């Protein structure tokens, strides 16, 4: 049996990271005000009302997590290796977006903390979706059509269903609240939900993946 050494920069993570960079980059380009708007600073208010970059970023951060979870299932990672490797992959992918966030920060003067909070939230979502995907993909080791469908159904439920009743529990709903501003309690709740889910997913991974070959 050939044991592969772990590498943060691996050919198998190129596609999900490229998708994250590409679509976030396109969203950022669409957020750039026109020359006329730049001359008329009042016109920047229209740009500030958009925030398309952040919605795209949070959406594809979740998609990135699903892909990284599948990679972990293919590599049959579990235990400490799973946690360290997943955190490293998410970290390198999100770090590559820092120049985007620096530019996005300039688009929203007076709201410098918002991009930082968005980045932290996106990291949480990527970690959560990675662990969820790893659990769902376990039975097929990353090659099961039913698991593939299952992880995207879970993704859709988490992102869409809370929007009906409690938008704050959905990543997209929370981004909307964070972008437009909200109470401190609401912001804390928005972060505590994915933190609690990540902790729960870690516990499930430890229970269901321990000792499996």
N, C-alpha and C positions, 0 to 999 in steps of 0.2 A: 504493500500500500504506500502510495506516494503522499507525503504530508506537505501541503503547501504552506509556505511562510506567509504570514499576514502582511499586507502592504496597504497603507492608506490610499496611495495613488495606484489603483488597480484598473486594468482595462475594462473590467466588468461594471465599474461604477461610472464610466465615462458617459454612457447614454443618459442615465437619470440626472446626472449633474449638468450635462449639456442642455437637457430640456429645461431644467430650472433656470440656468443662465440665459438661455435663448428667450423664453417667454417672459421672464422678469425684465430682460433687456428691452424687448418690444414694448412692454407696458410702460417702461420708463421713458422710452422715446415718445410714446403717445402722450405722456404727461408733460413734455417740454412745451412751454408756451411759444406761440408764434412770435415773430419779430415785432409785429404790431402790438401784441400784448406786452412784450418786454418794454417797449417805448412808453406804453400807458400802464403804469404800475397798478392802477385800479383794475385792469383786466386780469391780473394775476389771481383775483378772487375766484374767477371761473376755474382756474387750475386747482386752487386749494379745495374747491368743492368736489373735485373728482376723486382722487385717491385710488385710481385704478391699479397703480403699481402694487399697493399693499394687498389688495384682494387677490391679484394674480400670484403674488409672492406666497401668501398663506395657502392658496389652493395647491400650488405646485410644491410647496414644502411637504404637504401631505402625500402627494404623488411620489415625491422623492423617498419618503419614508417607506411607502409600500414596496418600492423597488429595492431598497436596501434590506428590507425584511426578507424579500425573496432571495436575495444574494446570500444572506445569512443562512437561510434554509438549504440552499444549494450546497453551501460549505459545511452544513450540519453543525453550525456553531451553537454552543449552549454554555450556560454557566457564566463564569467570569469573562471568558473569551468573547461570548456574545455581547455582553454589556460594554466591554472596552472597545471592541471592534465597531460596534454600532455607534457609540459616542464619537469615536475617531472619524468615521465616515461622515456622520452628520456634521461634525465640527468643520471638517475640511470643505464640505460643500457650502455650508453657510458662510464660512470665512471668505469664500470667493465672491460673495455678494456684498462685502463691506464697501467696495468702491461705489456700488449702486446706491447703498444707503447714505453714503456721504453726499452724493448728488441729490438724492431725494430729500435729504435734510435741508439743502439749500432751496428746494422748491417750496418749503413750508416754513418760512421765517416765523419765529416766535413760538414754534412748536417743536423745539429741538429734541425734547425727550421722547416724542412719539415714535420716531424711527427706531430708537434704541429699544423701546418696549415691544415694537413690532418684531424686531429681530429676535429678542428673547422668546417671544411667544412662538415664532416660527420654529425655533430650535426645539421647543417643547413638543410642538405638533409633529415634527419630523421624527423625534424619538418615539412618541406614542405610536404613530403609524408604523414605524419599523418593528416595534415589538408586537403589535397586533398582527401585522403581516407574517412575522416569523411564526407566531402561534398557529395561524390559519394554514400556512404553507407546510407545517411540520409533516403531515401525513404523506404528502407527495414530494417532499424534499425540493420544492420549487418547480415541479414539473406537472402539477395536477390542474387540469382545466377547472374542476369544481372549486379548488382552493383559489384559483385566479379570480373566478367570479365572486367567490365568497369575500375575498378581501376588498374588492371594489364595492360590493354591496355594503359592507361594514363602513367603508369610507363615505359612501353616499348617505347612509343613515346618519352618521355622525355630523356631516356637514349640512345636510338639508332638513332632517326631521325637526331638530330643535327650533328652526326658524319659524315653525308654525305657531309654537306656544311660548317658548323661552329662548329667544334669539341669542341671548348672552352665552348659552351653552354650546352654540355652534361656532366653529372657528370663524366663519364668514360673518356671523352676527356680532361676534366679539370685535372683529376688526372694524366693523361699522361703528360700534360704540366707542372704540378706542380712537378712531379717526375723528369722530364728531365731538368727542369729549363725553365724560360721564362722571358719576360719583366715584369717590375713592373706594367705597364698598363694592360697587359694581366692578371696578378694575381688579380688585383683589379676588372677587369671586371668579372673574374670567380667567385669572391665572391659576387659582386653586383647583379648578375643575380638571384641566389637563395634567396638573401636577399629581392630583389624586389618581387619575386614570393611568398615568405612567407608573406610579407606585403599585397599583393593582396589576398592571400588565407585567411588571417585574416579578411580582409574587407568583403570578400564573406561569410565567416562563420558568421560574425556579421549581415550581411544583410539577409541571407537565413535561418539561424537557430534561429533568434530572435523570441521569443514568441511561437515557435512551441511546441506542446505537444506530 
